[in-house]
Amino acid sequence: MTIKTLKDLVSSGEKHFKRVEITEYGKIRNFNFSEVIFEECMLSLDFTGSSFRSAKFINSNIKNSIFSETDLSNSEFFNNSIDACVFRNANIEGIIFLKNTQYSSENTIEDLEEMVKK
């Protein structure tokens, strides 16, 4: 799937993406992904400034993604690979962050809080 296709589908109201792979690296900045579910997806994108309020990432590979300045409030991250992800200055209020790994080690909510500060 291309970035344009993903944006078009979300804009038209699609909320659940399963086994989707974005085939290009690029930017989707300041975009509204609120309440969208990414399940078993492969994403490596720059999401700077986007909203993921109440969104879910489940069993996904989101390596090299940038979540700087994003709104991740009340979102859920379960069992994802987050190698080289950036969460600088993200709003993580109410986030559920469980069983996510970075370079084969489990990351905790405390690890995420440190990444937000960097």
C-alpha positions, 0 to 999 in steps of 0.5 A: 500500500502507498502512503497516498492510499493509506491517507485516502482510506483513513480520510474516507473513514476506514478505521481497521488495517490488518496485515498492511505494509506501506511499501515506501518510506515517507512522511504523513505529518499532522494527520488524524489517525484517531481511533485507527487500528493497525494490526500486524502491519509494517510501517516505517513513517514519519508521523510528526505532529499527527494525532493517534488518540485512542488508536491501537498498534497490535503485533505490528512492526513500526521500526524507524517510525517517528512519533515526535510531537504526536498525540498518543493519548489513550492509545494502545501499543501491544506486542510491537517492534519499535526499533529506532522509533522516536517519540520525542515530546509525544503526549502519552497520557493514558497510553497502554504500552505492553510487550513492545520490544526494541532490539529484542528487549522488552520496553516498559512504560518507563522506557517510553517515558524516557524516549518522550524526553529525548 
